[in-house]
Amino acid sequence: MRHENDPGDDSAPDHPDDSPKPNRRTAVLGAAALGAAALAPSTLQISTAGAATTAGANGGGGGRIDVHSHANPPRSRQWLIDHGLLPPTGGPPWSQWDLDSTLAMMDETGVAASVLSGVVPSEFLGGLTPALIREMTQIGNEAMAEVVQARPKRFGFFAYLPLGHIDISLEAMAYALDTLKADGVALSSHAAGLSLGDPFFDPVFAELNRRKAVAVTHPFNLAGCGGAPVPEFLVDFLTDTTRAAVKMVLQGTLTRFPDVKLVLPHGGGFFPYMAGRLQLGSYLGAGVDAATAARSVKRFYYDTAMPVSPYATPSLLAAAGADRILYGSDWPAATADGARLNARALDADPALSATNRRRVNRENALRLLPALARRMGA
């Protein structure tokens, strides 16, 4: 079956969830750690104080397409509050998403359309029954679909799959792609104590491959790491993404499921810059040859929400190519100032030609997401 996002080219038992089982208090506190938790809620507010970026400033052509945009619409937020996964008031920036401030930030930073996603790490699902996880997944995906249905030219969405539960993930995928018309799916970089690439996830990847679907990934904390003065989102998130990408290479996920279009966030963590180490690892029994390493780096897409500009852009361009890089704001997890920084840094990046800036800002995403392109009339 070909999903509407396919441009024309290019039921398993659940794994025992060995993630920590948070109680109500630890779930609330843990959820607050996702994203820039230490930042005050006021940082979400939009003002004209920061350097505004317009659609014209990012190379023209109709504005950016943002593929890394967190969302937590009211119905989804209320469910998380009711089940102890968020506090009744406040909470981390990503949890305070609202439509008006999102549209204002999009306009300010020259974003024509945002593709929404809302990944819930498996660490916070341990206290929920499978029935509740199924309910949470459906409500969250339906809430994002409603945003898209109301403004189809401004939004798309990637449906969340709770990977620790394969049967629920397959059900959610079918419902989201066939009925809700999601633009793809969103996967945690690890779930149930396993990184992407583990054979446990093969049934999900097989179905994604059959559908030629787009799958964005998102990391979370690594067990035993983090803590002041180095919060998890600064380093551990990037390591989680890197470990997942490397495992997918070593386990042959990329070759066994060649039609899944995978997007790594935050510039791919450290993965694009360590292909040489994969070759070195082959001398020690845990790597791949140089050709496979280079081919694997070019197999993924990468979003800019580290931000990659200006420090990482030259290496990412050399390793992956301009046609594999997508604009990402990380709004609202990175706060308003962070979203502005991502836009401003990319616009001023000396490593990007005008042609490549247009590719990163818009053209690559429209090619990857043809259903969104059709809705936008692009």
N, C-alpha and C positions, 0 to 999 in steps of 0.2 A: 504493500500500500504506500502511495506517495503522499506525503503531507503537503499542504498548500505552500509551505515555505521551501519545498524542494525546487531549486531552480532548474533541475533537469540534468545536473551533472554531479560531476563530483557527488507456566505457573510453578513458582519455586517456593520451598519452605522458608519461613523466616529464619534469619540467623539469630541466635540467642543474643539479646542486647546486653553486652557487658559494660555499657557506659555507666558512669556514676548515676545513682538514683537520687535525684535531688528532692528534698521535701519542699514545702511551699516557700519557706524562707530562702533556702539556697537556690531555688529555681528563680525567684525574683532577683536575688543578688547576682546570680549567674547570668541571667538575661541582660542585666545592666552592663555586663562586661562586653557584650557583642557590639563592636564598633567603638567609637571614641567615647567610652563611658564616662571619662572624667570631665568631659566638657559640659558646661552648664546648659540647661534647656534654652536660655536666652539666645544662645548662638545660632539657633535655628531661624530666628527672625530675620526677615529680609529688610535691608535698608539700602540706601543709595551710597552709603559710606564705602566701601571697597571698590576696587576698579571694576567697572561694568564692562562686559564684553558683548558685542553685538554680533548678529549673524554676518554682517558685512566684514567684521574684523577677523572672522575665522576662515576666510577664503571664499565667502559668497556661496552661491549655488543653493540657497534655501535653508541654511541652518544645520546645526549638528544633529546627529542621532546618538543619543546617550544609551549605551547598552548596560551600564552599571548604575542602576537607580533603584534604591530600596523603597519598598512601599509597605505600609501597614494601615490599610483603610479602616474606617471606624468599626465595621462589623468584625473584622479580624482582630483588631485591638481589643474590643470588648470581650471576645472569646478568650484571649490570652489573659486578660485581667481576671475574668471569672474563674479561670482554672489555675490561678496562682503563678502564671509565667511572666506577668508584668505587674508592677505596682499600680494602684488605682489612679495615682497622679504622678506626674513627672516620668522618670525613666530615661533610658538612653536616647540620644537624638534620633536613631533610626525608628524608634517606637512611636515617635510623636509626629509621624508623617501626616500632612493634611494637603488637600488638593490646592487650595489657594496659594499657599506658600511655595508649593512645588511648581505651579504654573508661573509664579512670579520669578522664581529662580531660573527656570527654563528660559523665560523671556530675557532676563538680565544677562545670562551667559550664552545667549544665542543658540539655544537648543530647540530645534523644530519638533522633535519627538523623543520621548523617553520610553524605554522598554523596562517595565517594572518587574521586580522580583522580590520575594520574601522568604529567604531560607531560614528554617529553624534548626539549629544544630541538634543532633541526636542526643547530646548530653542532657537536654532538657525534656526529653520525651520518656525517660525511664520510669517516671511515676504515672504515666498515662497508659490506659488500656489500648489495645489495638483499635477498639471501636472509637475511642476519643481521638486517637491519632488520625483515623480516617475522617472523622468529623472536622477536626482542625484543618486538615489538608483541603477538604472540599470547601469549607467556608473561606479560607484564605485565597484559594484560587478563584472562587466565584467573586469575591470582593474585588480582586484585581481586574477580572473580566468585566465587571460592571463599570469600572473606571474607563476601560478601553471602549466599551460599547457607547458610553456617553460622549466620548471625544476620540473617535477612531483615528483622526489625523494627527493627534498629539501624543497618543500612547499606544504601546503594545505591552505584552507581558510574557514572562517566562514562568511556567507553572512549577510550583514546588513539588518535589517528590521526596517522601520520607524514606530514604534509602535503607534504613535499618529494617524495613518491612517490605520485602520484595513484592508480595501480593498486593499490598495497598499501593505501592508505587506504580505497578502495572495498571491497576484500575484507575488511579489518578491520571496517569499519562493518557490513557484512552479517552477519558472524560474531558480532560483539558484540551487535547489536540483535536478531537473529533467534534465535541459539542461546544466548548467554550472558545475554540479557535485561538488557542495560545500560539505565540510565535516560536515557542520552543519550551524547554524545561530548564529548571535550576537545580543543581545537585550540590550537596555538601561535599567538600574535598575528602572528608572522612565520615564514616558512620558506623555505629556498632563496633567501634574499636578497629575498624579496617579502613585503609586508604583506597581511593578509587584505583582501579586496576586489579583489585582482589577478585578472584573468580566468583566469589559470592555475588558480585554485582553483574555478572554476565547476562542473566536474563533481562535485566533492564537495558543493558547496552545492546543486546541482540534486538530488542524491540525498537530502540532508538535507531539502530542501524537500518532495520527494515523500513522505517519511516523516513530515513534520511533527515533526521531531525537535528536541530541546533540545541546544544546543551551548554549552558554557562555553569561555571563552578564557583563556589565561594568557600573560603577557609574559616577556621575557628581556632581556638586555643589548642595548644599541644599539652598533653598531660605532663605535669611536673615542671613546666616551664613558666616563664612570665614572672610578674611581681615587680615592685618598685626597685629601681627607677626605670625599668624597661617594661612597659605594659605590653600585653600580648599583641595588640594590633600593630605595633611598630615592627616587630620581627617575626613572631611566631606565626602570624597569618601567612607571611611570605614563605616560611619554611613548610607550612602545611600544604600550600599550593605546590611547592617544589617537590615534596615527597610524593604527592599524588601523581604529578606529571611523570616523574621518574619511574614510579611503579607501573604506570600505564605503558611506558616504553619497555621496561624489562619483562613485563608479563605478556607483551604482544597485543595489548588491547587495541592499539592504534591500527595494527595490521589485520586483526581478526574482525574489527568493526570499522572498516574504512569509510563508511558513509555517515558516521556521526561527526557533526561539526562542533568541535569542542572549543570553548572560550575560557582561557585562564585569566583571572582578574589580577589587578595590581601589577601590570606588566609581566605577569607570569612568575611572580616571586623571583627566585634566583635561577629558575630553570633555563631561560634562554642563554644565560651567560656561562653555563657549566657543561656544555656539550663535550668539551675536551676532557672533562673528568669522567664522563660516561665511557669515553674511549680508554682512559687510564684504568677504569674499573675492570675493563675486559681482561687486562693482564692479571687481575687478582680474582677472576672468576665471578665478577658481578658487574658487567657492563655490556656495551655493544661496540661494534666497529665504528670507524669514523663516518662512513657513509650513512649508516643507520642513525647515528647521533644527529648529523646535520639534517637528514630527512625528517626526523622526529620533531626537531625544533620548528621546522616549517609546516608541520602538520597542524599545529594549534593556531588559534587566534589569540590575541592578547589585548586587554583593554588598558587604557592609560591611567586608570585611577590609583596610581601609587602616590603622587603623579610621576610618570616616567620622564617628563620634561623638567629641566634640560639634561639631567645627569645620565639617564639610562638610554635615551633615545638613540644615540649613535650605535651602541651595541645591539639594541633591539632591531634597528633597521638592518644592520649587517647580518644578524643571525636569522631573522624571520622574514624580513622584507616589508616594505610599506603596505603591501596589500593584505597583510595579516594583522594589522593594528587597528583597533576600534576605539572610538572615544568613550570614556567612562568618567562620570563625575563623582560617584560614591555618595551622592546626595540621598538622604540627609544624614547618613551615618558619619560622614566627614564634616558635617555642619555647613552652614552657608559660606563661611570663610574658606573651608576646604574645597567646596565646589567652585568657588571663584578662583582659587589657586590653580586647580586643574585646568580650567579654561584659559586663564591668563598665561600660565606657563607654557601651554601648548601653542598658543598664538605667538608667543615670543621666541619659540624654540629655534635656535639658529641651524639646527641639524635638519629641519624640515623645509623642503622646497614648497612653493605654492601648490604644486601638483600633489605632492605627498600629503600636505596638510589637508587638502580637500578629500583625499582618499581616507585619511584617518578620521576626519570630522564627520564624514557623511557617506561617501561613495561605497566604501567597503561594507558598511552596515546595510545599505540598501540592496547590495548584491547578495549579502548573506540572508537577508530577511525580505524576500520578495513580496510576501503578503502585506507587510507594513508599507513597503514601497507602493503597492497598489492602492492601499487605503489613503496614502498621502498624495496620490496622483503624481508620484515622482517617476 
